[in-house]
Amino acid sequence: MAATAPPNSSFGVIDPFAGSCNGLFSILRHRPGAEGLGFEFEQAIFEMSERNIGSLAVPIRLMHGDYRTLLGQHLFPAGHRIVSFLAPPWADALNARTGLDLSRTRPPLGEVVSDFERVYPDNAILYVVEVHERLVPEPLAELCAHFDWSELSIFDIAGPTGRHGVLLGTKRWHA
């Protein structure tokens, strides 16, 4: 989807739940010239990730704290296209019987998308949401209603908790 952007588009990649920054690092490898911005709340994880990022020559700024407080203080310019990698803690949102309930992540994914839309109301945004092969249908439909376009892809490789995938969703993303 990012390849459909007009030539010479500038990209900012944001991970509000950066952890080790592996997801952010991986996306940046596929978007040469893009800048990364991550947020990590847990002090020990922030310090470890900051050290690891420092040993790599990658354009990632990692901020310590809650993205909801800091997102509006670390803005990409209005012309940048934003890739938002959303993998909030699932907590008790994954149930063996019903699947992943996207409204029960911490924070709920709909709230995370609303936070991004408040801060970046004019930027083209590609949301990349980590999902599970089994999804509670109603919260999935509610999340997809936030987007102009969406597509669900489940990976063929199964891990210990089943197969994972991504939900792609766009806002204001015109080729």
Secondary structure, DSSP 4 states (H G I P E B T S, - for coil): -GGGSPTT--EEEEETT-TTSHHHHHHHHTSTT-EEEEEE--HHHHHHHHHHHHTS---EEEEES-HHHHGGGSPPPTT-EEEEEE----TT-EETTTEE-TTSSSS-HHHHHHHHHHH-SSS-EEEEEEEESSB-HHHHHHHHTTSSEEEEEEEEEEETTEEEEEEEEEES---
